Amino acid sequence: MSQVRLRFAPSPTGYLHVGGARTALFNWLLAKKQRGTFILRIEDTDVARSTQESVDAILQGMEWLGLDWDEGPFYQSERFPVYKEFVQKLLDSGKAYKCYCTAEELEAKRDLAFKEGRKPKYDGTCRNLPAGALDDRPHVVRFRAPQDGVTAFDDLIKGRISFNNDELDDLIIQRSDGTPTYNFVVVIDDATMEITTVIRGDDHVNNTPRQILLYEALGYPVPAFAHVPMILGADKTRLSKRHGATSVMAYRDMGFLPEAMVNYLVRLGWSHGDEEIFSKEDLIEKFNIEQVGRSAGVFNPDKLLWLNAHYIKTGDEKRLADLLAPFLADKGVDLTGGPDLIQVVKTLQERARTLVEMAEGAVFYYQRNFVYDEKAVEKFFTPDTASLYRLLIGKLSELDTFDHDSIESVFKDICGEKGFKLGQIAQPVRIALCGGTAAPGIYEVMAVLGKEETCLRLERAAAFIDKK
């Protein structure tokens, strides 16, 4: 069996969106699973809409998701001589012809077809003109498609799909300005790059019979096709910006981890029993394109959030700290002189669903002069609380080691002495240290802040109460 070769071929007219990322992932997984080759090709023949910014965004999105490619990126804009050569081959063999019909004439033909209830396909006016008859006039080049018979293929996801050839048009393969068209260049690229399997969105199904006929006319083997159903929003309409972010990099900026995004994207249409959590290694072992469902996937932000929380909770603290640092920098947080960020992350992993949430939860560790929550002040900041803070400062100052267990023993001593319940101490202390009542475990917070900073914050809160 020849080596499996797959490709992802985005158009650089925008960012790498969720649907494109899932298509890239399916191609990447199948290439890895079958020890094949994964090729990245940038389909930038639409010069007016293609931008370098979009190319960079696509490459950045691929790299963030960890979808490394074995060959490329190849750019269609650099392959125009190749396409011209193949157009000429088809002309020379009589499998393509020059069409001199003007845009106005074609519009009139379409209108007439609609009026007569016919499919508005090209009527073949120039199909049998003598070669070179009108060479000095502007023209396009059309593929001479068979007018009878059936073109069919076995889609790896959708099963057998057939098209009657009399429904298909004589496709334009080269425009009047000499530039090639999408359906033509994609065949030339896939054929010359020896692509064996094409996984793409099911909006391409109708292009497939035309492309198969081109492969056959050029004498190239036809690859296997798998058309992946589209992704819908919760309202069952096609996923778009109004459903929230659709660019994968927007999800990175919202504090999602790439492994959560990969895990989520693969589950939009593919399943393996009741399993929900998959590492990349799991996916490479278990993924099978034939197991992708035929119905559209529905994008569920809550499920993505759940997965992200899982990967934060179970993630490596050092890596999470590295990823968290830029989010804190965006909030104006200076990490120098503050507690170790890895230790901070450990206290927040159980609570944060995104890196943005984690950053919000981490700010108090690095900014001492926060404003106390008004409701908490009203409820807890009494003269007795100030006395409690100073009692606590005295006992904490005497500790030789300042860790979870030694801090806990101080709290238990005070509870025993004063007849308090733990909550009666913990909540007021949490406000003094963090500004509010929502924060990680109090012993962990104190251990991370350290003895000196903890005592400073307790004294600040006591002084605040004194001035009330």
Residue pairs with C-beta under 8 A, 6 or more apart in sequence:
2 196
3 35
3 36
3 37
3 196
4 30
4 31
4 34
4 35
4 36
4 37
4 196
4 197
5 31
5 36
5 37
5 39
5 193
5 194
5 195
5 196
5 197
6 27
6 28
6 30
6 31
6 36
6 37
6 38
6 39
6 195
6 196
6 197
6 198
6 199
7 27
7 38
7 39
7 40
7 41
7 190
7 193
7 195
7 198
8 20
8 23
8 24
8 27
8 28
8 38
8 39
8 40
8 41
8 62
8 67
8 69
9 40
9 41
9 42
9 43
9 186
9 189
9 200
10 16
10 20
10 24
10 42
10 43
10 58
11 42
11 43
11 44
11 46
11 49
11 50
12 42
12 43
12 44
12 50
12 51
12 52
12 54
12 55
12 58
13 46
13 49
13 50
13 51
13 54
14 54
14 57
14 247
15 54
15 57
15 58
15 61
15 247
15 248
15 249
15 250
16 24
16 57
16 58
16 60
16 61
16 62
16 247
16 248
16 249
17 239
17 246
17 247
17 248
18 231
18 239
18 246
18 247
18 248
18 265
18 299
19 201
19 230
19 231
19 239
19 246
20 58
21 61
21 65
21 248
21 261
21 265
22 228
22 231
22 265
22 266
22 268
22 269
22 297
23 199
23 200
23 201
23 228
24 62
24 65
24 67
25 65
25 67
25 262
25 265
25 266
26 199
26 226
26 228
26 266
26 270
26 287
26 289
26 292
27 38
27 199
28 38
28 67
28 68
28 69
29 266
29 283
29 284
29 287
30 36
30 197
30 199
30 287
30 289
31 37
31 38
31 70
32 38
32 284
33 284
33 285
33 287
33 288
36 196
37 70
37 71
38 67
38 68
38 69
38 70
38 71
39 69
39 70
39 71
39 72
39 74
39 193
39 195
40 62
40 69
40 71
40 72
40 73
40 74
41 72
41 73
41 74
41 75
41 76
41 189
41 193
42 55
42 58
42 72
42 73
42 74
42 75
42 76
43 76
43 182
43 185
43 186
44 50
44 55
44 75
44 76
44 77
45 76
45 77
45 179
45 180
45 182
45 185
47 77
47 179
50 77
55 73
57 247
57 249
59 73
60 249
61 247
61 248
61 249
62 68
62 69
64 248
64 249
64 252
64 258
65 248
65 258
65 261
65 262
66 258
66 262
66 280
71 193
74 189
74 193
76 185
76 189
79 185
79 188
79 189
80 179
80 180
82 188
82 192
83 174
83 180
83 184
83 185
83 188
84 174
84 178
84 180
86 184
86 188
86 218
87 96
87 141
87 173
87 174
87 180
87 184
89 218
90 96
90 141
90 143
90 173
90 217
90 218
91 97
91 98
91 141
93 217
94 144
95 143
95 144
95 217
96 141
96 142
96 143
96 144
96 173
97 126
97 127
97 129
97 131
97 141
97 142
97 144
97 170
98 126
98 129
98 131
98 134
98 135
98 139
98 140
98 141
98 142
99 122
99 125
99 126
99 139
99 140
99 141
99 142
99 170
99 172
100 126
100 129
100 134
100 137
100 138
100 139
101 109
101 122
101 125
101 126
105 125
106 122
109 120
109 122
109 123
109 125
110 120
113 119
113 120
113 121
113 123
114 120
119 167
121 167
121 168
121 169
121 170
122 142
122 169
122 170
124 170
126 139
126 142
127 142
127 144
127 170
138 176
139 176
140 172
140 174
140 175
140 176
141 172
141 173
141 174
142 170
142 171
142 172
142 173
143 170
143 171
143 172
143 173
143 184
143 210
143 213
143 214
143 217
144 170
145 165
145 168
145 169
145 170
145 171
145 210
145 213
146 165
146 213
147 165
147 166
148 165
148 166
149 164
149 165
150 162
150 163
150 164
150 165
151 162
151 163
151 165
151 168
151 209
151 212
151 213
152 160
152 161
152 162
152 163
153 160
153 161
153 208
153 209
153 212
153 222
153 225
154 160
154 161
154 224
155 161
155 205
155 225
155 226
155 227
156 197
156 199
156 224
156 225
156 226
156 289
156 290
157 226
157 227
157 228
157 229
157 289
157 290
157 292
157 293
157 294
158 202
158 205
158 227
158 294
161 205
161 208
163 209
165 209
165 213
168 209
168 210
168 213
169 210
171 181
171 183
171 184
171 210
171 214
172 181
173 180
173 181
173 183
173 184
173 214
174 180
174 181
174 184
175 181
180 188
183 207
183 210
183 211
183 214
184 214
186 207
186 211
187 211
187 214
187 215
187 218
187 220
189 195
190 198
190 223
191 215
191 218
191 220
195 223
196 223
196 224
197 223
197 224
197 225
197 226
197 289
198 223
198 224
198 225
198 226
199 226
199 228
199 289
200 225
200 226
200 227
200 228
201 227
201 228
201 230
202 227
202 228
202 229
202 230
203 230
204 227
205 227
208 225
208 227
212 222
215 221
215 222
215 223
216 222
226 289
226 292
228 269
228 292
229 269
229 292
229 293
229 294
229 295
229 296
229 297
230 238
230 239
230 296
230 297
231 238
231 239
231 268
231 296
231 297
231 298
231 299
232 238
232 239
232 296
232 297
232 298
232 299
233 239
233 240
233 242
233 243
233 298
233 299
234 243
234 298
234 299
234 300
235 243
236 298
239 246
239 299
240 246
243 299
244 301
245 251
245 254
248 261
251 261
251 304
252 258
254 354
254 356
255 308
255 327
255 354
255 355
255 356
255 357
255 358
255 359
256 304
256 308
256 354
256 355
257 308
257 311
257 312
257 315
257 323
257 355
259 279
259 280
259 311
260 304
260 307
260 308
260 310
260 311
261 304
262 280
262 283
263 277
263 278
263 307
263 311
264 303
264 304
264 307
266 278
266 283
266 287
267 276
267 278
267 303
268 297
268 298
268 299
269 292
269 293
269 297
270 287
270 291
270 292
270 293
271 291
271 293
272 278
272 286
272 291
276 307
277 307
277 310
278 286
305 353
305 354
306 353
308 353
308 354
309 352
309 353
312 320
312 349
312 352
312 353
312 354
312 355
312 358
313 349
313 350
315 349
317 342
317 345
317 346
317 349
318 342
320 345
320 349
320 355
320 358
321 341
321 342
321 344
321 345
323 355
324 341
324 345
324 355
324 358
324 359
324 362
325 335
325 341
327 355
327 356
327 358
327 359
328 335
328 341
328 359
328 362
328 363
328 366
330 359
331 359
331 360
331 363
333 359
333 362
333 363
333 366
333 367
334 366
335 341
335 366
338 365
338 366
339 365
339 366
339 448
339 449
339 450
339 453
340 448
341 362
343 447
343 448
344 362
344 365
344 448
345 358
345 362
346 444
346 448
347 440
347 441
347 444
347 445
347 448
348 358
348 361
348 362
348 440
349 358
350 440
351 357
351 361
351 440
352 358
352 361
361 439
361 440
363 370
364 370
364 433
364 434
364 435
364 439
365 448
365 449
368 453
368 456
368 457
368 460
370 434
370 435
371 435
372 381
372 431
372 435
372 436
372 461
372 464
373 431
373 435
373 436
373 437
376 427
376 431
376 436
376 437
377 431
380 427
380 428
380 431
381 428
381 431
381 461
381 464
381 465
381 468
382 465
383 465
385 428
385 461
385 462
385 465
386 461
386 462
386 465
386 466
388 414
388 425
388 428
389 428
389 429
389 432
389 458
389 459
389 461
389 462
389 465
390 458
390 459
390 462
391 414
392 410
392 414
392 425
392 429
392 458
393 455
393 458
393 459
393 462
395 410
395 413
395 414
396 402
396 407
396 410
396 446
396 451
396 454
396 455
397 451
397 455
399 406
399 407
399 410
399 451
400 406
402 446
402 447
402 450
402 451
402 454
403 447
404 443
404 444
404 447
407 443
407 446
407 447
408 443
411 422
411 425
411 426
411 442
411 443
414 420
414 425
415 421
415 422
415 425
426 442
427 437
429 442
429 446
429 458
430 436
430 437
430 439
430 442
430 445
431 437
431 461
432 457
432 458
432 460
432 461
432 462
433 439
433 442
433 445
433 446
433 449
433 454
433 457
433 458
434 445
439 445
446 454
449 457
